[in-house]
Amino acid sequence: MGTGPPDLIVGFNAGLYAYKSWTHTVLYVLSSKTPAVFTDYNEHSGTECAKLGGATSAATVAPSPFRQPREMPARMLALPSYSNAFEYAFNV
């Protein structure tokens, strides 16, 4: 409701790497220099998503202290998956 870029962007279980529809959002976040924090279901996905933000973002991938305590039912993946399991940041 204000003017200019937002102060912070947050995306829970975003899956930035999995969906092409996020491309414009990622480009906006990177060009606006707005700090952004995202979470993802598993470490592999979080790492690949964080790479979209460059080396600095890739270094921020860490387990989230706010992750769901039980595994997500993702049978097609052979990886442990938890809601909000891993977090990473852009422009920090």
C-alpha positions as CSV (number, residue, x, y, z in Angstrom):
1,M,0.0,0.0,0.0
2,G,3.1,2.3,0.1
3,T,5.4,3.4,-2.6
4,G,8.7,1.8,-3.6
5,P,9.9,-1.7,-3.1
6,P,8.8,-3.8,-0.1
7,D,10.9,-3.9,3.1
8,L,11.1,-7.8,3.1
9,I,9.8,-10.6,1.0
10,V,8.9,-14.0,2.6
11,G,8.0,-17.2,0.8
12,F,7.1,-20.3,2.6
13,N,7.6,-23.7,0.8
14,A,8.1,-21.6,-2.4
15,G,9.7,-24.1,-4.7
16,L,11.4,-21.4,-6.7
17,Y,13.4,-23.8,-8.8
18,A,10.5,-26.2,-9.4
19,Y,8.1,-23.8,-11.1
20,K,8.9,-21.5,-14.0
21,S,6.1,-19.1,-12.8
22,W,8.6,-17.9,-10.2
23,T,11.1,-16.6,-12.8
24,H,9.8,-13.0,-12.9
25,T,9.5,-12.9,-9.1
26,V,13.1,-14.0,-8.6
27,L,14.3,-11.4,-11.2
28,Y,12.4,-8.7,-9.4
29,V,13.8,-9.7,-6.0
30,L,17.3,-9.7,-7.3
31,S,17.0,-6.4,-9.2
32,S,15.2,-4.6,-6.4
33,K,17.8,-5.6,-3.8
34,T,15.0,-6.3,-1.4
35,P,15.9,-8.8,1.3
36,A,14.0,-12.0,0.8
37,V,13.8,-15.2,2.9
38,F,12.3,-18.4,1.5
39,T,11.8,-21.9,2.8
40,D,11.6,-25.2,0.9
41,Y,10.6,-28.8,1.6
42,N,14.0,-30.5,1.3
43,E,17.6,-29.6,1.3
44,H,18.2,-30.4,-2.4
45,S,15.4,-28.2,-3.5
46,G,16.5,-25.4,-1.1
47,T,20.0,-25.6,-2.4
48,E,19.0,-25.4,-6.1
49,C,16.6,-22.5,-5.3
50,A,19.2,-20.6,-3.4
51,K,21.6,-20.9,-6.3
52,L,19.2,-18.7,-8.3
53,G,20.3,-15.8,-6.0
54,G,24.0,-16.4,-6.6
55,A,26.9,-17.7,-4.4
56,T,26.0,-15.5,-1.4
57,S,22.4,-16.9,-1.4
58,A,23.6,-20.5,-1.8
59,A,25.8,-20.1,1.3
60,T,22.7,-19.2,3.4
61,V,20.9,-22.6,3.1
62,A,20.3,-23.9,6.6
63,P,17.8,-26.1,8.4
64,S,14.8,-24.0,9.6
65,P,14.1,-24.0,13.4
66,F,10.4,-23.6,12.4
67,R,10.1,-26.7,10.3
68,Q,7.2,-29.1,10.7
69,P,8.1,-31.9,13.1
70,R,6.8,-34.8,10.8
71,E,7.8,-35.8,7.4
72,M,5.8,-34.7,4.4
73,P,4.2,-37.5,2.3
74,A,6.3,-37.1,-0.9
75,R,6.5,-40.6,-2.2
76,M,7.9,-39.6,-5.6
77,L,10.9,-38.2,-3.9
78,A,13.5,-40.4,-2.2
79,L,14.4,-37.5,0.1
80,P,13.1,-36.6,3.5
81,S,10.7,-33.6,3.2
82,Y,9.3,-31.4,5.9
83,S,7.2,-28.3,5.6
84,N,9.5,-25.2,5.9
85,A,12.5,-27.6,6.4
86,F,15.2,-25.4,4.9
87,E,15.5,-21.7,4.7
88,Y,17.7,-19.5,2.5
89,A,18.0,-15.7,1.8
90,F,18.5,-13.4,-1.2
91,N,20.1,-9.9,-0.9
92,V,21.3,-10.2,2.6
